[in-house]
Amino acid sequence: MRLIKAKLMKIAIIGTGNLGSAIANGLLEAQVVKPQQLSLTKRNMASLQDFKKLQVDITRDNKKAVQGKDIVFLCVQPQKINPILDDIAEGLSDKIVISTITGFKLKDLQAKIKGAIIFRAMPNTAIAIKESMTCISTTDANEIQKETVSNLFSHLGTSMFIEDELMGAATVLAASGIAFAMRFVRASMQAGIEIGFESDEAQKIAAQTIKGATALLLANNSHPEAEIDKVTTPLGITITGLNKMEQEGFSAALTQGIKASYQKINKIK
Ligand SMILES: NC(=O)c1ccc[n+]([C@@H]2O[C@H](COP(=O)([O-])OP(=O)(O)OC[C@H]3O[C@@H](n4cnc5c(N)ncnc54)[C@H](OP(=O)(O)O)[C@@H]3O)[C@@H](O)[C@H]2O)c1
């Protein structure tokens, strides 16, 4: 495997739907890949015309798309991947392959693709605005290859290497986590309307407040309770609300919900 310099990467994305398009946009905007060095595949190419205008290579031919590439993303739905790999696996040896396919483990990929350096990545839908939390696993990459891949995802948000066995847990916490966070915003909005705001005002206040709260955690590298301490005072308003939420089962509902999703994903696997 040759050392890949960031500016010289040639990349193919197999299955350019929601996720593949978000990855392509992020990499093009970050100028990690030149349009002429990027191939995107899809059977119905109507949605790829904007990429074509940028001189990106768009094609239905997966085999041709991977030729001469350094890195190949696999971004099709899980039920589509086996026949595609039967078609292109031979052309993937000596390349970095990054699979985003839910439920398809490293060992499944390694059994199908010989000689490639294989990564599995679990982003979330915030990848479309380059704010994804992407968990990545690999067993056969060296440090340089790991750095190459984490650098790619650093243009699309934040990434973290995890053991492949934790991918199910990452799917629940980070990918389903977007939906869990949305429910928090929606509940806050509903309460906000009850206490006097218009719906759009309540949404803006709730969403920006969550953004600020999580930005505090990330900027200060602090524990949530440390940030809560800063806004709670004895006999105060905030502690009254927090205690009522806990009496109503707030933390229990969230942890039980996450654990239920995890049990479900383990049953599917
Ligand atoms: N969206 C996310 O944020 C997210 C997060 C984590 C993981 N994932 C995983 O990532 C994968 C893709 O998700 P997605 O949301 O992007 O799905 P999607 O929007 O359905 O995209 C998949 C694309 O694959 C194309 N495709 C199907 N058969 C093909 C073939 N033979 N050759 C080339 N392209 C083909 C489809 O287009 P045509 O039918 O036109 O070919 C479709 O646009 C899934 O496995 C999903 O579980 C997604």
The ligand as a MOL file (V3000), in Angstrom:
LIG
                    3D

  0  0  0     0  0            999 V3000
M  V30 BEGIN CTAB
M  V30 COUNTS 48 52 0 0 0
M  V30 BEGIN ATOM
M  V30 1 N -27.5920 8.1870 5.9790 0
M  V30 2 C -26.8210 8.1140 7.0420 0
M  V30 3 O -26.5880 9.1230 7.7270 0
M  V30 4 C -26.1690 6.8090 7.4440 0
M  V30 5 C -25.4800 6.7540 8.6650 0
M  V30 6 C -24.8090 5.5800 8.9860 0
M  V30 7 C -24.8270 4.5080 8.1230 0
M  V30 8 N -25.5410 4.5590 6.9690 0 CHG=1
M  V30 9 C -25.5270 3.3950 6.0580 0
M  V30 10 O -24.9620 3.8520 4.8300 0
M  V30 11 C -25.5750 3.1600 3.7330 0
M  V30 12 C -26.1840 4.1910 2.7670 0
M  V30 13 O -27.1740 4.9400 3.4420 0
M  V30 14 P -27.9660 6.1070 2.7020 0
M  V30 15 O -28.8320 6.7310 3.7130 0
M  V30 16 O -27.0280 6.9450 1.9210 0 CHG=-1
M  V30 17 O -28.8370 5.2290 1.6810 0
M  V30 18 P -29.4250 5.6610 0.2580 0
M  V30 19 O -29.7610 7.1150 0.2690 0
M  V30 20 O -30.4740 4.6590 -0.0870 0
M  V30 21 O -28.1760 5.4930 -0.7300 0
M  V30 22 C -27.7630 4.2770 -1.2750 0
M  V30 23 C -27.6070 4.4920 -2.7520 0
M  V30 24 O -27.0720 3.3150 -3.3500 0
M  V30 25 C -27.4730 3.3280 -4.7220 0
M  V30 26 N -27.3500 1.9740 -5.2640 0
M  V30 27 C -28.1910 0.9140 -5.1130 0
M  V30 28 N -27.7370 -0.1420 -5.8250 0
M  V30 29 C -26.5880 0.2660 -6.4320 0
M  V30 30 C -25.6560 -0.3690 -7.2980 0
M  V30 31 N -25.8130 -1.6360 -7.6830 0
M  V30 32 N -24.5830 0.3390 -7.7060 0
M  V30 33 C -24.4080 1.6350 -7.3290 0
M  V30 34 N -25.2710 2.2900 -6.5270 0
M  V30 35 C -26.3420 1.6090 -6.0850 0
M  V30 36 C -28.9190 3.8240 -4.6650 0
M  V30 37 O -29.2480 4.5630 -5.8210 0
M  V30 38 P -29.8770 3.8290 -7.1380 0
M  V30 39 O -31.0520 3.0410 -6.6570 0
M  V30 40 O -30.2000 4.9600 -8.0580 0
M  V30 41 O -28.7770 2.9700 -7.6490 0
M  V30 42 C -28.9240 4.7730 -3.4710 0
M  V30 43 O -28.9560 6.1310 -3.8500 0
M  V30 44 C -26.6080 2.2280 4.3290 0
M  V30 45 O -26.0480 0.9330 4.4280 0
M  V30 46 C -26.8790 2.8140 5.6930 0
M  V30 47 O -27.2860 1.8420 6.6050 0
M  V30 48 C -26.1990 5.6970 6.6020 0
M  V30 END ATOM
M  V30 BEGIN BOND
M  V30 1 1 1 2
M  V30 2 2 2 3
M  V30 3 1 2 4
M  V30 4 1 4 5
M  V30 5 2 4 48
M  V30 6 2 5 6
M  V30 7 1 6 7
M  V30 8 2 7 8
M  V30 9 1 8 9
M  V30 10 1 8 48
M  V30 11 1 9 10
M  V30 12 1 9 46
M  V30 13 1 10 11
M  V30 14 1 11 12
M  V30 15 1 11 44
M  V30 16 1 12 13
M  V30 17 1 13 14
M  V30 18 2 14 15
M  V30 19 1 14 16
M  V30 20 1 14 17
M  V30 21 1 17 18
M  V30 22 2 18 19
M  V30 23 1 18 20
M  V30 24 1 18 21
M  V30 25 1 21 22
M  V30 26 1 22 23
M  V30 27 1 23 24
M  V30 28 1 23 42
M  V30 29 1 24 25
M  V30 30 1 25 26
M  V30 31 1 25 36
M  V30 32 1 26 27
M  V30 33 1 26 35
M  V30 34 2 27 28
M  V30 35 1 28 29
M  V30 36 1 29 30
M  V30 37 2 29 35
M  V30 38 1 30 31
M  V30 39 2 30 32
M  V30 40 1 32 33
M  V30 41 2 33 34
M  V30 42 1 34 35
M  V30 43 1 36 37
M  V30 44 1 36 42
M  V30 45 1 37 38
M  V30 46 2 38 39
M  V30 47 1 38 40
M  V30 48 1 38 41
M  V30 49 1 42 43
M  V30 50 1 44 45
M  V30 51 1 44 46
M  V30 52 1 46 47
M  V30 END BOND
M  V30 END CTAB
M  END
